[in-house]
Amino acid sequence: MSTATVTRQPGTAPTRARRPPPRPARVVLHAFLAAVAIGWLFPILWAVLTSLRSYEYTAANGYVSLGGWTLDNYVTAWRSAEFGKHFLNSVYITVPAVLLTLFLASCVAFVIARFSWKTNVVLLGLFTAANLLPQQALLIPLFRLFTQVPLPAFMSDSEVLYDSYWGLILVNVAFQCGFCVFVLSNYMKALPRDLYEAAMVDGASVWRQYWQVTMPLCRPALAALATLEVTWIYNEFFWATVLMRTGDKFPVTSSLNNLRGEFFTDNNLVSAGSVLVAIPTLVVFFLLQRQFVRGLTLGASKG
């Protein structure tokens, strides 16, 4: 068996393949994407820059200037808006709402994807229709409903759904389930049916097929949905303002109103508060980043 060897003259440098010059279309595309990225990040960077400067300096020199650096805005915003207490309120609302939404949506999606019923399309459309209806259109009926549905005293100080954490949890679950059912059902339909046939041969019940076969395979999709749901429910402002009256129960997004005065607003202070409010969602995104990207790219290579 002979092997071919490549010899190179001594003193000669190895030749490298020259890359062809970039095409004009690619240059334009990269320039467009860079401009979009800068435009998307500019408000965030501007808020961070404003939060690091004192109001006295920006009032004297304008916001288009450099100087007056300070961290006092963050300390003042944390104390004035009582972020520590309101962060806990957001946790009490967001964590149960996200877990309950994903659980209920996965149950409905499993039924739609696993069983061939004539009402599957109708059931999927029923859950998805909730996302097509403007939330403001249901304001008055929901407000009257929440003031009349009773709750035990240990679950709500007002003894009704109104002005309780349970009310915000339920309304967020109701409006977010449709989107999660739509995403999960499409993903579960792509799972091989051989897995379920093998599970049935082994004597697995429907619950075991759901919990031990389907749910582990749906982990990327669940992580992507969890990231989106945490962001949406955590940043929700409308229902918290309408369905709550006790200031100590407001979530952290609603507590930003405490940084605004009746006749004067310190924009530097509000920017610092906004940055503090955005930190938890950034932490959740970076913790689930790998799973989130996998969930978004699922099925991208399927024909």
BALOBA-1460 file (C-alpha; in Angstrom, 3 decimals):
// residues 303
<rec num="1" residu="m" x="0.000" y="0.000" z="0.000"/>
<rec num="2" residu="s" x="1.587" y="3.250" z="-1.112"/>
<rec num="3" residu="t" x="0.887" y="6.683" z="0.262"/>
<rec num="4" residu="a" x="1.215" y="9.882" z="-1.674"/>
<rec num="5" residu="t" x="3.244" y="12.592" z="-0.046"/>
<rec num="6" residu="v" x="3.104" y="16.266" z="-0.806"/>
<rec num="7" residu="t" x="6.459" y="17.996" z="-0.850"/>
<rec num="8" residu="r" x="7.003" y="21.700" z="-0.612"/>
<rec num="9" residu="q" x="10.071" y="23.541" z="-1.759"/>
<rec num="10" residu="p" x="12.096" y="24.850" z="1.165"/>
<rec num="11" residu="g" x="11.748" y="28.561" z="1.765"/>
<rec num="12" residu="t" x="8.362" y="28.852" z="0.120"/>
<rec num="13" residu="a" x="5.355" y="29.925" z="2.183"/>
<rec num="14" residu="p" x="2.188" y="27.850" z="2.070"/>
<rec num="15" residu="t" x="-0.444" y="29.282" z="-0.181"/>
<rec num="16" residu="r" x="-3.821" y="30.137" z="1.247"/>
<rec num="17" residu="a" x="-7.009" y="30.155" z="-0.697"/>
<rec num="18" residu="r" x="-8.192" y="33.680" z="-1.176"/>
<rec num="19" residu="r" x="-11.696" y="34.429" z="-0.099"/>
<rec num="20" residu="p" x="-13.823" y="35.994" z="-2.758"/>
<rec num="21" residu="p" x="-14.806" y="39.596" z="-2.074"/>
<rec num="22" residu="p" x="-18.206" y="39.980" z="-0.389"/>
<rec num="23" residu="r" x="-21.090" y="40.509" z="-2.716"/>
<rec num="24" residu="p" x="-22.869" y="43.882" z="-2.599"/>
<rec num="25" residu="a" x="-26.099" y="42.208" z="-1.509"/>
<rec num="26" residu="r" x="-24.383" y="40.666" z="1.525"/>
<rec num="27" residu="v" x="-22.797" y="43.999" z="2.470"/>
<rec num="28" residu="v" x="-26.180" y="45.709" z="2.296"/>
<rec num="29" residu="l" x="-27.755" y="42.918" z="4.369"/>
<rec num="30" residu="h" x="-25.098" y="43.182" z="7.086"/>
<rec num="31" residu="a" x="-25.407" y="46.955" z="7.157"/>
<rec num="32" residu="f" x="-29.192" y="46.671" z="7.494"/>
<rec num="33" residu="l" x="-28.942" y="44.111" z="10.311"/>
<rec num="34" residu="a" x="-26.388" y="46.268" z="12.133"/>
<rec num="35" residu="a" x="-28.662" y="49.308" z="11.854"/>
<rec num="36" residu="v" x="-31.648" y="47.331" z="13.155"/>
<rec num="37" residu="a" x="-29.585" y="45.995" z="16.080"/>
<rec num="38" residu="i" x="-28.393" y="49.486" z="17.000"/>
<rec num="39" residu="g" x="-31.926" y="50.867" z="16.747"/>
<rec num="40" residu="w" x="-33.229" y="48.018" z="18.932"/>
<rec num="41" residu="l" x="-30.538" y="48.454" z="21.603"/>
<rec num="42" residu="f" x="-30.495" y="52.248" z="21.620"/>
<rec num="43" residu="p" x="-33.445" y="52.773" z="24.034"/>
<rec num="44" residu="i" x="-31.953" y="50.269" z="26.505"/>
<rec num="45" residu="l" x="-28.487" y="51.786" z="26.343"/>
<rec num="46" residu="w" x="-29.961" y="55.277" z="26.640"/>
<rec num="47" residu="a" x="-31.922" y="54.253" z="29.742"/>
<rec num="48" residu="v" x="-28.796" y="52.764" z="31.333"/>
<rec num="49" residu="l" x="-26.785" y="55.880" z="30.498"/>
<rec num="50" residu="t" x="-29.476" y="58.167" z="31.900"/>
<rec num="51" residu="s" x="-29.783" y="56.125" z="35.090"/>
<rec num="52" residu="l" x="-26.069" y="56.562" z="35.812"/>
<rec num="53" residu="r" x="-26.229" y="60.394" z="35.791"/>
<rec num="54" residu="s" x="-27.563" y="62.840" z="38.317"/>
<rec num="55" residu="y" x="-30.645" y="64.916" z="37.544"/>
<rec num="56" residu="e" x="-28.877" y="68.146" z="38.511"/>
<rec num="57" residu="y" x="-26.156" y="67.602" z="35.920"/>
<rec num="58" residu="t" x="-28.533" y="66.665" z="33.082"/>
<rec num="59" residu="a" x="-30.819" y="69.604" z="33.944"/>
<rec num="60" residu="a" x="-27.876" y="71.990" z="33.620"/>
<rec num="61" residu="n" x="-26.055" y="70.394" z="30.662"/>
<rec num="62" residu="g" x="-28.783" y="68.459" z="28.864"/>
<rec num="63" residu="y" x="-29.067" y="64.737" z="28.264"/>
<rec num="64" residu="v" x="-26.819" y="64.893" z="25.192"/>
<rec num="65" residu="s" x="-23.692" y="65.294" z="27.301"/>
<rec num="66" residu="l" x="-21.307" y="63.227" z="29.387"/>
<rec num="67" residu="g" x="-20.659" y="63.640" z="33.084"/>
<rec num="68" residu="g" x="-22.448" y="63.661" z="36.406"/>
<rec num="69" residu="w" x="-21.921" y="59.940" z="36.973"/>
<rec num="70" residu="t" x="-23.516" y="58.498" z="40.097"/>
<rec num="71" residu="l" x="-25.177" y="55.347" z="41.466"/>
<rec num="72" residu="d" x="-27.471" y="57.213" z="43.828"/>
<rec num="73" residu="n" x="-30.399" y="56.860" z="41.429"/>
<rec num="74" residu="y" x="-30.454" y="53.091" z="41.949"/>
<rec num="75" residu="v" x="-30.349" y="53.398" z="45.732"/>
<rec num="76" residu="t" x="-33.084" y="56.040" z="45.742"/>
<rec num="77" residu="a" x="-35.268" y="54.096" z="43.296"/>
<rec num="78" residu="w" x="-34.969" y="50.910" z="45.354"/>
<rec num="79" residu="r" x="-35.999" y="52.699" z="48.541"/>
<rec num="80" residu="s" x="-38.664" y="55.024" z="47.130"/>
<rec num="81" residu="a" x="-40.503" y="52.374" z="45.101"/>
<rec num="82" residu="e" x="-40.006" y="49.645" z="47.740"/>
<rec num="83" residu="f" x="-38.776" y="47.271" z="45.077"/>
<rec num="84" residu="g" x="-37.844" y="44.561" z="47.568"/>
<rec num="85" residu="k" x="-41.477" y="44.029" z="48.593"/>
<rec num="86" residu="h" x="-42.886" y="44.407" z="45.090"/>
<rec num="87" residu="f" x="-40.347" y="41.995" z="43.604"/>
<rec num="88" residu="l" x="-41.752" y="39.349" z="45.944"/>
<rec num="89" residu="n" x="-45.262" y="40.225" z="44.788"/>
<rec num="90" residu="s" x="-44.183" y="39.632" z="41.192"/>
<rec num="91" residu="v" x="-42.699" y="36.278" z="42.200"/>
<rec num="92" residu="y" x="-45.967" y="35.282" z="43.916"/>
<rec num="93" residu="i" x="-47.830" y="36.040" z="40.690"/>
<rec num="94" residu="t" x="-45.382" y="35.033" z="37.958"/>
<rec num="95" residu="v" x="-44.092" y="31.653" z="39.169"/>
<rec num="96" residu="p" x="-47.493" y="29.989" z="39.817"/>
<rec num="97" residu="a" x="-48.974" y="31.534" z="36.672"/>
<rec num="98" residu="v" x="-46.156" y="30.243" z="34.438"/>
<rec num="99" residu="l" x="-46.155" y="26.743" z="35.969"/>
<rec num="100" residu="l" x="-49.938" y="26.451" z="35.802"/>
<rec num="101" residu="t" x="-50.029" y="27.768" z="32.230"/>
<rec num="102" residu="l" x="-47.420" y="25.306" z="30.989"/>
<rec num="103" residu="f" x="-49.030" y="22.381" z="32.800"/>
<rec num="104" residu="l" x="-52.561" y="23.031" z="31.540"/>
<rec num="105" residu="a" x="-51.370" y="23.890" z="28.032"/>
<rec num="106" residu="s" x="-49.265" y="20.726" z="27.818"/>
<rec num="107" residu="c" x="-52.245" y="18.601" z="28.911"/>
<rec num="108" residu="v" x="-54.506" y="20.090" z="26.235"/>
<rec num="109" residu="a" x="-51.763" y="19.911" z="23.588"/>
<rec num="110" residu="f" x="-51.124" y="16.240" z="24.415"/>
<rec num="111" residu="v" x="-54.795" y="15.387" z="23.914"/>
<rec num="112" residu="i" x="-54.936" y="17.299" z="20.623"/>
<rec num="113" residu="a" x="-51.724" y="15.762" z="19.282"/>
<rec num="114" residu="r" x="-52.100" y="12.222" z="20.624"/>
<rec num="115" residu="f" x="-55.758" y="11.415" z="19.973"/>
<rec num="116" residu="s" x="-57.483" y="11.730" z="16.598"/>
<rec num="117" residu="w" x="-60.868" y="13.237" z="17.400"/>
<rec num="118" residu="k" x="-63.143" y="15.193" z="15.124"/>
<rec num="119" residu="t" x="-63.214" y="18.037" z="17.628"/>
<rec num="120" residu="n" x="-59.422" y="18.501" z="17.757"/>
<rec num="121" residu="v" x="-59.395" y="21.438" z="15.359"/>
<rec num="122" residu="v" x="-62.343" y="23.042" z="17.152"/>
<rec num="123" residu="l" x="-60.647" y="22.555" z="20.529"/>
<rec num="124" residu="l" x="-57.403" y="24.071" z="19.265"/>
<rec num="125" residu="g" x="-59.281" y="27.015" z="17.741"/>
<rec num="126" residu="l" x="-61.174" y="27.549" z="20.983"/>
<rec num="127" residu="f" x="-57.982" y="27.888" z="23.002"/>
<rec num="128" residu="t" x="-56.256" y="30.008" z="20.375"/>
<rec num="129" residu="a" x="-59.216" y="32.388" z="20.035"/>
<rec num="130" residu="a" x="-58.517" y="33.804" z="23.493"/>
<rec num="131" residu="n" x="-55.366" y="35.439" z="22.099"/>
<rec num="132" residu="l" x="-57.322" y="37.099" z="19.291"/>
<rec num="133" residu="l" x="-59.705" y="38.937" z="21.615"/>
<rec num="134" residu="p" x="-58.475" y="42.299" z="22.958"/>
<rec num="135" residu="q" x="-58.085" y="42.197" z="26.718"/>
<rec num="136" residu="q" x="-59.619" y="45.652" z="27.096"/>
<rec num="137" residu="a" x="-62.893" y="44.324" z="25.654"/>
<rec num="138" residu="l" x="-63.279" y="42.056" z="28.699"/>
<rec num="139" residu="l" x="-62.428" y="44.700" z="31.279"/>
<rec num="140" residu="i" x="-65.930" y="45.426" z="32.615"/>
<rec num="141" residu="p" x="-67.232" y="41.808" z="32.674"/>
<rec num="142" residu="l" x="-64.079" y="40.520" z="34.359"/>
<rec num="143" residu="f" x="-64.058" y="43.341" z="36.888"/>
<rec num="144" residu="r" x="-67.656" y="42.609" z="37.894"/>
<rec num="145" residu="l" x="-66.937" y="38.867" z="37.979"/>
<rec num="146" residu="f" x="-63.880" y="39.268" z="40.183"/>
<rec num="147" residu="t" x="-65.816" y="41.410" z="42.673"/>
<rec num="148" residu="q" x="-68.450" y="38.675" z="43.071"/>
<rec num="149" residu="v" x="-66.466" y="35.402" z="43.114"/>
<rec num="150" residu="p" x="-65.820" y="34.568" z="46.802"/>
<rec num="151" residu="l" x="-62.563" y="33.264" z="48.229"/>
<rec num="152" residu="p" x="-61.694" y="32.031" z="51.733"/>
<rec num="153" residu="a" x="-60.194" y="34.599" z="54.061"/>
<rec num="154" residu="f" x="-56.814" y="32.812" z="54.122"/>
<rec num="155" residu="m" x="-56.565" y="33.173" z="50.318"/>
<rec num="156" residu="s" x="-57.671" y="36.797" z="49.989"/>
<rec num="157" residu="d" x="-58.001" y="39.671" z="52.444"/>
<rec num="158" residu="s" x="-60.932" y="41.016" z="50.441"/>
<rec num="159" residu="e" x="-62.565" y="37.523" z="50.416"/>
<rec num="160" residu="v" x="-63.139" y="37.849" z="46.654"/>
<rec num="161" residu="l" x="-60.959" y="37.425" z="43.564"/>
<rec num="162" residu="y" x="-60.639" y="41.194" z="43.274"/>
<rec num="163" residu="d" x="-57.523" y="42.592" z="44.949"/>
<rec num="164" residu="s" x="-55.907" y="39.170" z="45.348"/>
<rec num="165" residu="y" x="-52.894" y="37.384" z="43.882"/>
<rec num="166" residu="w" x="-55.153" y="34.540" z="42.783"/>
<rec num="167" residu="g" x="-57.111" y="36.860" z="40.523"/>
<rec num="168" residu="l" x="-53.997" y="37.992" z="38.647"/>
<rec num="169" residu="i" x="-52.732" y="34.419" z="38.416"/>
<rec num="170" residu="l" x="-55.995" y="33.171" z="36.902"/>
<rec num="171" residu="v" x="-56.393" y="36.007" z="34.411"/>
<rec num="172" residu="n" x="-52.817" y="35.556" z="33.161"/>
<rec num="173" residu="v" x="-53.286" y="31.801" z="32.829"/>
<rec num="174" residu="a" x="-56.508" y="32.317" z="30.891"/>
<rec num="175" residu="f" x="-54.925" y="34.663" z="28.355"/>
<rec num="176" residu="q" x="-51.627" y="32.795" z="27.947"/>
<rec num="177" residu="c" x="-52.851" y="29.189" z="27.629"/>
<rec num="178" residu="g" x="-53.968" y="29.572" z="24.021"/>
<rec num="179" residu="f" x="-50.553" y="30.493" z="22.658"/>
<rec num="180" residu="c" x="-48.830" y="27.720" z="24.629"/>
<rec num="181" residu="v" x="-51.374" y="25.124" z="23.442"/>
<rec num="182" residu="f" x="-50.809" y="26.177" z="19.834"/>
<rec num="183" residu="v" x="-47.004" y="25.862" z="20.093"/>
<rec num="184" residu="l" x="-46.916" y="22.641" z="22.107"/>
<rec num="185" residu="s" x="-49.528" y="20.838" z="20.025"/>
<rec num="186" residu="n" x="-47.598" y="21.480" z="16.824"/>
<rec num="187" residu="y" x="-44.403" y="20.253" z="18.464"/>
<rec num="188" residu="m" x="-46.013" y="17.114" z="19.930"/>
<rec num="189" residu="k" x="-47.473" y="16.179" z="16.549"/>
<rec num="190" residu="a" x="-43.910" y="15.909" z="15.220"/>
<rec num="191" residu="l" x="-42.950" y="13.268" z="17.815"/>
<rec num="192" residu="p" x="-42.717" y="9.723" z="16.394"/>
<rec num="193" residu="r" x="-45.774" y="7.589" z="17.063"/>
<rec num="194" residu="d" x="-43.522" y="4.556" z="17.464"/>
<rec num="195" residu="l" x="-42.658" y="5.842" z="20.932"/>
<rec num="196" residu="y" x="-46.286" y="5.726" z="22.015"/>
<rec num="197" residu="e" x="-46.835" y="2.317" z="20.422"/>
<rec num="198" residu="a" x="-43.835" y="0.943" z="22.311"/>
<rec num="199" residu="a" x="-45.097" y="2.515" z="25.527"/>
<rec num="200" residu="m" x="-48.522" y="0.962" z="25.029"/>
<rec num="201" residu="v" x="-46.925" y="-2.457" z="24.453"/>
<rec num="202" residu="d" x="-45.092" y="-2.021" z="27.762"/>
<rec num="203" residu="g" x="-48.419" y="-1.304" z="29.445"/>
<rec num="204" residu="a" x="-47.957" y="2.436" z="29.965"/>
<rec num="205" residu="s" x="-51.123" y="4.328" z="30.790"/>
<rec num="206" residu="v" x="-52.110" y="7.591" z="29.130"/>
<rec num="207" residu="w" x="-50.729" y="9.545" z="32.098"/>
<rec num="208" residu="r" x="-47.370" y="7.765" z="31.876"/>
<rec num="209" residu="q" x="-47.245" y="8.418" z="28.126"/>
<rec num="210" residu="y" x="-47.806" y="12.088" z="28.864"/>
<rec num="211" residu="w" x="-45.497" y="12.481" z="31.864"/>
<rec num="212" residu="q" x="-42.644" y="10.045" z="31.140"/>
<rec num="213" residu="v" x="-42.559" y="9.993" z="27.324"/>
<rec num="214" residu="t" x="-43.889" y="13.290" z="26.005"/>
<rec num="215" residu="m" x="-42.814" y="15.824" z="28.627"/>
<rec num="216" residu="p" x="-39.073" y="14.944" z="28.617"/>
<rec num="217" residu="l" x="-39.022" y="15.257" z="24.831"/>
<rec num="218" residu="c" x="-40.779" y="18.643" z="25.026"/>
<rec num="219" residu="r" x="-38.161" y="20.163" z="27.326"/>
<rec num="220" residu="p" x="-36.715" y="22.577" z="24.697"/>
<rec num="221" residu="a" x="-40.189" y="23.791" z="23.722"/>
<rec num="222" residu="l" x="-41.205" y="24.163" z="27.372"/>
<rec num="223" residu="a" x="-38.026" y="26.114" z="28.143"/>
<rec num="224" residu="a" x="-38.647" y="28.480" z="25.228"/>
<rec num="225" residu="l" x="-42.257" y="29.009" z="26.304"/>
<rec num="226" residu="a" x="-41.225" y="29.453" z="29.944"/>
<rec num="227" residu="t" x="-38.824" y="32.225" z="28.940"/>
<rec num="228" residu="l" x="-41.512" y="34.028" z="26.947"/>
<rec num="229" residu="e" x="-44.203" y="33.532" z="29.590"/>
<rec num="230" residu="v" x="-42.015" y="34.791" z="32.430"/>
<rec num="231" residu="t" x="-41.266" y="37.916" z="30.393"/>
<rec num="232" residu="w" x="-44.899" y="38.546" z="29.451"/>
<rec num="233" residu="i" x="-46.485" y="37.832" z="32.832"/>
<rec num="234" residu="y" x="-43.744" y="39.579" z="34.802"/>
<rec num="235" residu="n" x="-44.053" y="42.713" z="32.643"/>
<rec num="236" residu="e" x="-47.873" y="42.673" z="32.685"/>
<rec num="237" residu="f" x="-49.214" y="46.053" z="33.795"/>
<rec num="238" residu="f" x="-52.815" y="46.359" z="32.642"/>
<rec num="239" residu="w" x="-54.564" y="43.740" z="34.782"/>
<rec num="240" residu="a" x="-52.532" y="44.525" z="37.865"/>
<rec num="241" residu="t" x="-53.678" y="48.123" z="37.697"/>
<rec num="242" residu="v" x="-57.337" y="47.221" z="37.111"/>
<rec num="243" residu="l" x="-57.789" y="44.222" z="39.414"/>
<rec num="244" residu="m" x="-55.734" y="45.431" z="42.402"/>
<rec num="245" residu="r" x="-56.371" y="48.282" z="44.821"/>
<rec num="246" residu="t" x="-53.964" y="47.647" z="47.706"/>
<rec num="247" residu="g" x="-50.629" y="49.317" z="47.005"/>
<rec num="248" residu="d" x="-48.648" y="46.768" z="49.014"/>
<rec num="249" residu="k" x="-49.863" y="43.973" z="46.702"/>
<rec num="250" residu="f" x="-48.885" y="45.603" z="43.404"/>
<rec num="251" residu="p" x="-46.236" y="43.816" z="41.279"/>
<rec num="252" residu="v" x="-42.957" y="45.528" z="40.599"/>
<rec num="253" residu="t" x="-43.977" y="46.943" z="37.209"/>
<rec num="254" residu="s" x="-46.881" y="48.833" z="38.785"/>
<rec num="255" residu="s" x="-44.630" y="50.148" z="41.570"/>
<rec num="256" residu="l" x="-42.759" y="52.250" z="39.013"/>
<rec num="257" residu="n" x="-45.597" y="54.749" z="39.376"/>
<rec num="258" residu="n" x="-44.228" y="55.526" z="42.840"/>
<rec num="259" residu="l" x="-41.222" y="57.170" z="41.196"/>
<rec num="260" residu="r" x="-43.382" y="59.716" z="39.381"/>
<rec num="261" residu="g" x="-44.515" y="62.843" z="41.136"/>
<rec num="262" residu="e" x="-47.734" y="64.729" z="40.572"/>
<rec num="263" residu="f" x="-46.026" y="67.823" z="39.165"/>
<rec num="264" residu="f" x="-42.453" y="66.655" z="38.605"/>
<rec num="265" residu="t" x="-40.796" y="63.479" z="37.287"/>
<rec num="266" residu="d" x="-37.102" y="62.685" z="37.640"/>
<rec num="267" residu="n" x="-36.391" y="60.806" z="34.402"/>
<rec num="268" residu="n" x="-33.004" y="59.677" z="35.689"/>
<rec num="269" residu="l" x="-34.680" y="58.068" z="38.693"/>
<rec num="270" residu="v" x="-37.341" y="56.412" z="36.535"/>
<rec num="271" residu="s" x="-34.631" y="55.055" z="34.210"/>
<rec num="272" residu="a" x="-32.807" y="53.524" z="37.168"/>
<rec num="273" residu="g" x="-36.031" y="51.920" z="38.357"/>
<rec num="274" residu="s" x="-36.738" y="50.548" z="34.873"/>
<rec num="275" residu="v" x="-33.283" y="48.979" z="34.696"/>
<rec num="276" residu="l" x="-33.803" y="47.332" z="38.094"/>
<rec num="277" residu="v" x="-37.173" y="45.967" z="36.976"/>
<rec num="278" residu="a" x="-35.667" y="44.502" z="33.784"/>
<rec num="279" residu="i" x="-32.856" y="42.596" z="35.531"/>
<rec num="280" residu="p" x="-34.909" y="39.477" z="36.545"/>
<rec num="281" residu="t" x="-36.115" y="38.849" z="32.989"/>
<rec num="282" residu="l" x="-32.544" y="39.131" z="31.708"/>
<rec num="283" residu="v" x="-31.390" y="36.619" z="34.324"/>
<rec num="284" residu="v" x="-34.121" y="34.166" z="33.305"/>
<rec num="285" residu="f" x="-33.233" y="34.560" z="29.631"/>
<rec num="286" residu="f" x="-29.517" y="33.906" z="30.166"/>
<rec num="287" residu="l" x="-30.236" y="30.900" z="32.386"/>
<rec num="288" residu="l" x="-32.511" y="29.339" z="29.744"/>
<rec num="289" residu="q" x="-30.702" y="30.735" z="26.714"/>
<rec num="290" residu="r" x="-29.502" y="27.405" z="25.338"/>
<rec num="291" residu="q" x="-32.878" y="25.721" z="25.707"/>
<rec num="292" residu="f" x="-34.612" y="28.844" z="24.400"/>
<rec num="293" residu="v" x="-32.581" y="28.859" z="21.187"/>
<rec num="294" residu="r" x="-33.135" y="25.118" z="20.737"/>
<rec num="295" residu="g" x="-36.862" y="25.619" z="21.175"/>
<rec num="296" residu="l" x="-36.956" y="28.375" z="18.569"/>
<rec num="297" residu="t" x="-34.984" y="26.356" z="15.988"/>
<rec num="298" residu="l" x="-36.981" y="23.137" z="16.381"/>
<rec num="299" residu="g" x="-38.194" y="21.937" z="13.028"/>
<rec num="300" residu="a" x="-36.096" y="24.433" z="11.093"/>
<rec num="301" residu="s" x="-34.422" y="21.622" z="9.120"/>
<rec num="302" residu="k" x="-37.547" y="19.541" z="8.556"/>
<rec num="303" residu="g" x="-39.003" y="19.464" z="5.068"/>
